Amino acid sequence: TFTASYSSKTVGQKRELLVSKNHITPEDRILIIDDFLSSGSSQEALLRIVSDAGAETVGIGVLLEKVYESGRKALSGYDVPVESLVRVASVSDGVMTLVEEEGFDDEEIRKK
C-alpha cells in the first residue's frame, strides 16, 4: 500500500491517504480529480503517491478553488497543469465572490 500524510483543513488534523498497489502501476497516467483546492495538501499527497508508484500525473482538476489560499502555489513545483471549474476570490459575510474569466461569447453561439 502506498501512503502519504497531509494536513486537512476541513477536519483540522493530520490525515493519511492510502492507495493499494493493486490500483496503480508505473504504466499508469493519472488525472487527479478532487472537490476543493485550498492549501493543496491533499493533492500534494496524491502527487507523492503517484510518484512513489512510478506512474505519471497528467493533471489535477478540482470543482472549486479557493484562490485566496496557497493551494495552486503549493502545487506549482510539480509542473502539472491545475484546472478548476469555479474559482472563489473571497467569502465574506455569507457572500461568495467568484473570479470572472473570459469565456465564450454568448451572442456568437446564438447567431449560429
N, C-alpha and C positions, 0 to 999 in steps of 0.2 A: 504494500500500500504506500502510495506517495502521500506525504503530509506537509502542510505548511501552516504556520501560525500567523494570525493577523489580529489587529485590534479593531473590534467592532464598535462604531459609534452608536449604532442602533441599540445594541444590547448593553453597551457600556462596559464591556470586559473583553479579555483576550479570548479568541476563538481559534479553532483548528479546522482546516479543510482536509478532507480525506478523499482520495481518488484511487480506486482499485487498479492495480497494474494490469488487470484484465480489460480495462476500458480505455487505455491509451498506449500507443506504441510509437516507436521512433518514426514510422512512416506516416503518422497522422499529421494533418494540417488542421489546426484548431481555431475556431472562431469563438471567442468568449462572449457570451451574452449575459447581461445582468440587469437588474431592475434600476438600481441607483448608482451613480458615480459621485461620491462625496470626497472622502480622503484618498480613495484609490487603494486602500489596504487590502480589500478582498480580491480585487482584480490583480493586484501585485502578487498576492499569494498564489493565485491561479497561474500567473505567468511563471512563477518559480516551479510549480508542479509540472507544467508543460515542458519547461527547460530540463528539469530533472529526468523526465521521461525520454528526452531526446527528440521530442516532437517539435513542430513549428507552429507558433502562434501567428495567424494571418491578420488578426484584427480583434478589436474589442468594440462591442455595441452595447449601449445602455438605453433604457427607456427615458430616464430623467437624469440630467447632470446638474448638480449644484455648482455653478461656475464660481461662486464666492468661496468655495472650498478649494483645497490644493490638489484634488484628485488627478486632473489632467496633467498638471506639472509633475506630480509624483510618478506618473507613468511615462513621461516623455523620454526617459533614458533607455527605454526598451525598443525604440524605433519601430513601434507597432501603431498602425492607424487606430484612432479612437473616434467613434461616431456616436452621437446621441440624437434621439428623436426630439426631445424637448430640453432646452437649456434655461435653467432658472437663474435669473440675475440676483434676486433677493426675495426674502419673505419677511414682511413686517406688518404687525397689527392685523394678521389674518389675510393679508393681500400678497399674492404671489406675482412678481414681476418677471416676465419672460424676456429672453434675449430675442430680438427680432432679427431675422436674417433674410437676405434677399432670396426669394423663391421664384416659382413660376409666375407668369403673368396671366392672371385670371381672364382678362379680356381676350388675350390671344387664343386661349383654349375655346372660349365661347364663339369666336369667329369661325372656327373650323367646323 
